[in-house]
Amino acid sequence: MPQELIIVIALAVLFDFLNGMRDSSNIVATMISSRAFSPQAALGITAVAEFIGPFLFGVVVAKTIGADVVEAGALTLSVIAACLIGAITWNLVTWFFGIPGSSSHALIGGLVGAVIMAVGMDAIKPAGLYKVLIALFTSPMIGFLGGFVITRLIYFLAQNATPRINNFFKNAQFFTALSLGLSHGTNDSQKTMGIITLSLVISGVLPDFQVPLWVIVISAAAISVGAAFGGWRLIRTLGGKFYKIRPLHSFSTQLTSSLVIISASLFGVPVSTSQVVSSAIIGVGSAERISKIRWSVAGDIVTAWLITIPVSSALSAGVYWLIVNAIK
């Protein structure tokens, strides 16, 4: 393999690892805060589920990322490297400040920014980009509404239940956490698979866009290892800064989030786990009482969502400019 290709694959694996580390916090935060599982058990369940997910639900999302957003002929390994460096940089910034920004937004923004800097707007496929952006921006609204409706339904069905029902919601989180881990591993690791496979096609290692088994394995492994480390800054944000999480809240959040993310994966569209989970937490809390939510925290997260694509685009465009000028 050419050295440049090895560097790009290494960057993609690093992005995947950081994605798992950041987004595992979204999956385990409510489990830990509701005292359903210890941090070690929660992260262990998540890591195993993250690895298994891509093997169960296919690689449709990888094809969307790799083939539908930009013209393949406009891509070079330098463009993809710039995209990944920009996305990694923004992920590290949001991780440092404990803000649940979107790795998916960062990757899409980085890809678009690097491509535009390299060859201009004509290389962007509007239909594919719109499909991705619509999914990224509507999935939080679906997460909010789903969390609200499911929680109201649970309150209705359990209105005559005794406090012992909390034991059910604690134990049931094993299954909802497993499904959320599977859905995240399916959707998010496929973004890395798409980038690596695209790089292999560009380098001539593959004749066309077909995701090899070894790419699935290393992508699934990287995100699951990242998940095992956990992102404790984000766990604190999602697990306690909105409101006090109880077992019912955690169960509803995980059930809602896994349904949204698995559905998106089956339709081949990438979504942001951090956005879906955060909005589901807000929807679940709002179903109990609107004033329950600390809306200032929600406002900070929405701001991060809105600026991620333009900032990561600018970062990746700048990195590409530096790479090209360094080569000269």
N, C-alpha and C positions, 0 to 999 in steps of 0.2 A: 504493500500500500504506500502511496505517496505520503511524504511527511506532513504536507498540508492537510491531507484527509485525516490522518491520525489526530492532528491537533483539533480539527473540527469535531471529530467523534468524541474526543476527551472533553471538549467544551460542552457538547450535548449531554454527556453523562453527568458532568458537574451540574448543569442546569437541572437535570432530572433529579439528582440527589437533593439539591436545595429545594426543589419543588416538593419533594416528599417530606423533607424536614419542616418546611413552612406549613404545608397543607395538612400534615398529620395533626397539627394543633387544632385545625378546624374540626377534625373527626373526633378527637379525644377530649377536647376542652369541656364539653358538657358532661361527658361520662365522669371525668375527674371531679368537676365542681359539684355534681349531684351525689358524689360519693358512691357511685355504683361500682367503680373499679379503682384499683390503685393505679398510679401513673405508669408503673412498669407493665402491669397487665394490659392496660388500655393500649399502650404503644405496641406491645407484642402482638395483640389481636390485629391491630391496624396494619402492622408490617407484613404479616402473613397474608392478609386479605389483599393488600396492595399488589403483592407479587402474583397472586393467583388470577386477579381480575382480567388482565389482557388475554389470558389463555381461554377464558370462558366466553367473552363477548366479542371477540374478533378485533379487527384493526381498521374499521371504517373511518374513524376519526383521523387516523394517520394519513389516509389517502386524501382527506379533505385538506389537511395542513400541507401535505407535500405536493398536491397537484392542482388544487382549486383556487388558491389565493393569488399566486403570481405566475407569470409565464416561465416555464422551466428554462427556456433558452436564455432568459435574462439573468439567470442565477449563476454565480461562481462560488467557489469555496470561500473566497474573501468576503463576499456578501453574507454568506451564512455565518461565518466566524464573527463578523461585525454584529449581526443580529443577535447571536448568542451572548456576546460580551455585553451588549447594551441591556439585554434582558436580565442577565445575571447581576449586573451592577445595580439595576433598579430593585431587583428582588432583595439584594443585600441591604440596600438603604431602607426599604420598608420593614425588613426583618429587624434591623437595628433599632428602629423607633417603635417596634411592636404594632405596626399597622397592617391589617390583613389585606394588603394589596393583591392584585391578581397576577399570577405567573402566566396565565393564558393571555391576558391583555398585554403583558410585557413582551411575550414571544411574538404575538401578532404585530404589535407596534414596532418591535425591533425588525421584523422581517420587512414590513412596509417601508420603514425609514431607510434601511440599508439599500433596498432595491431602488427606491426613488433617487437616492444619492448616486447610485451606480449608473442607472440607465434612464431614469425619468418615470413619469406617471404611466406611460403607455404599457409598461410591463405588468401593471396591476390588473388582475381579472375582477372587474366590478361585481359580477354575479356571485363569485365565490367569496369575495371580501364582504359583501352585504350579508350573505348567508351567515358567515361567522360572526359579524358584528351584531346582527339581529339576535342570534342565539346568546351572545355574551351579555347583551344589555336587557333582554327580556327574561332571562332565567332568574335573576334576582327578584323580579316582580312575581314570577310564578312561585318562587321559594317563599316569599312573604305571604302570598295568598294561600298557598298550600299549608304553611305552618298555622296560619290563622284558622282556616277551615277545619283541619284535622284536630287542632286543640279544642275548638268549640264542640266538635263531634265527640271527642273523648269526655269532655266535661258533661255533656248530655247523657252519654251512656253510663258514666260512672257517678251520676248525681246521688245515688243512694248507697254508694260503696263506703266501706269503713276505711280508716286510715291504713289498714293493712294492704290496701291496693298499691301503696308505694313500693312494697316488696315486689309486686308484679312488674312495675315499671323499671325497677332496678335490674331485675333478672332479665327482662326482655331486651334490655339494651345490649346484651351480648349479640343478639341476632341483628338488631338495627345497626350496631357499630360494624358488624361483619359486612352487612350489605352496603354500608356507606364506604367502607374500605375497598370492597370489590369495585364499586362504581367509580371511586376516585382513581384506583389503579388502572381501570379500564380507560377512562377518559384522558387523564393527564399523562400517563406514560406513553400513550399513543402520539402525543404531540412531539415527544422526543424521537419516537420511532419514525415519524414522518420526516423530521429534519435529517436524521442519519441516513435513511433510505434515499432521500433526495440528494444528499451529498455523494452517496455511492453511485447514483445514476449520473450525476454531473462528472464524476471522476472516471466514468466508463467501466467501473467495477460491475455494475448491473446494467443489463440492456434496457430494462423498463422498470416502472415503479411497482415492485412487488416486495413486500416487507419480508426479509429473510428471518428464519427462526432465531438465529443468534442475535439479531437486532432486538427481537421481542424479549429474549432472555435478559440481555444486559440492561435494557430499558426498564423492565419490570424489577430487576435486581436493584438498580440504582435508586429507584423511587421507594422501594421497600426498605432499603438500608437507611435512606434519609428519614423515612417515617419512624424508624426505630430510635433515632436520635431525638426527634421531637423539637418543636420550636416553642420553648417555654415562655418567651415574651408574648407570643400570640395566644398561647393557652390562657395566660392571665387576662388578656384583653377580651377574648371571646367567652371565657368561662365565668367572669365575674363583673366586668365593667358595665354591661348592659343592665343586669338585674341579678338577683340571687337565683341561681339555677336549682330547681328541684327535679326529682326523677321524672315526673311527667313532662316537664319542659324538655329535658334531654331526649327522652323517647320520641316525642313529637318532632323535635328538630332533626334527629337522625333519620326517622322514617320519611319525612318530607324531602330532605336533601337527597337521600339515596334514590327515591322515586324520580326526582327531577334529573339527576345526573345519569342514571342508567337509561332513562328515556332518551336523553340527548345523545348518549353514546350509540344507542341502537339506530338513531337517525343520522349518525355520522357527523354531528356538530360538536365542536369543542365548547365547553362552558367552564366558568371559573368556580371551583369548589369553595374558595374563600367567600365569594359573593353569595353563592347559593346558601351556604351554611349561615353566614352572618344575617342575611335577610330572613331566613327561616327562624332564627333565634328571635329576631325582632317581631316577626309575625306571630310566633308562639306567645311571646310576652304580651303583645297587643291584644290577643284573644282573651287574656285574663283581665288586663286593665291597661289602657293607653298610657296612663301616667306612670306605669311601672317602668317604662323604658327610659334610660338615660340618653336622651336624644342628642346630646352634645357629642357623645362617643359615636353614635350612628352617623352624625354629620361629618366627623373626621374621616370615617371609613368611606363614605360616599365621595368625599373630596379626593381621596386616594384613588378610588375607582375611575373617576372622571379624568384625572391627570395622567394615569399610567400609560395609556396608549400614546399621547403626544410626547410625553417625557422619554419613554423608551424609544420612540421613533427618532427623536432628536439625538439621544445618546448613541444609538446604532449608526445613524448617519454620520455623526462625528467620528466614531470609531472607524467606519469605513474610509473616511477621508484620511485619517491618520495612517491606516494600513496601506492605502494606495500611495501616499506620499513617502512612507517609509520604504516601500519597495523601489520607488524611483530614486 
